[in-house]
Amino acid sequence: MMELRTAALVCLPTLVLAGCGAANSAGPSAPTEDPASESELVQLGFESLPSCGEVNLGLDGTLSDKIVDCMNAARGSEAGAQASVTNSTDEGDPITLYYRYEPGQSRLRIVEDTTADNYGPREWRLRTCPDAQSLTDPGQCDIETLASEPPAYEDL
């Protein structure tokens, strides 16, 4: 039986996963193309990367070992990779986090898309985590706003 790991957002957008395996530099296992999310990231100036998968966790959900192991393998690999994780706000609006290891890099980059959040900042943010050991241990991250939109709600 495939083990599933529980995932929760802690101080958005740091995703905490339980029991992640050790990283290696062999590259992602069986990456696939992720054309839907790639188009928006490419427009923001990010290169297309092999995909370790997409998952929608809703308000609380699980993340498979396959995605975690694929991202661990991508850390420092020649090809790099990304995984797309969508969670919901309390109001049900989607927040998508793109966890990325650029080719040959060990730093974790987390691109956060909150543009569909009707009650929060509607923007794209980049967290660069140079000391990341894995998805479970991103270390200290620098935060930068890449693009923003006006809020969807009206002031009362």
Secondary structure, DSSP 8 states (H G I E B T S, - for coil): ---EEEEEEETTTEEEESS-----SS--SS-B--HHHHHHHHHTT-----EEEEEEEETSEEEEHHHHHHHHHHTT-SS-EEEEEEEE-TTS-EEEEEEEE-TT--SEEEEEE-TT-TTS-EEEEEEEETT--SSS---S-EEEEEEEE--SS---
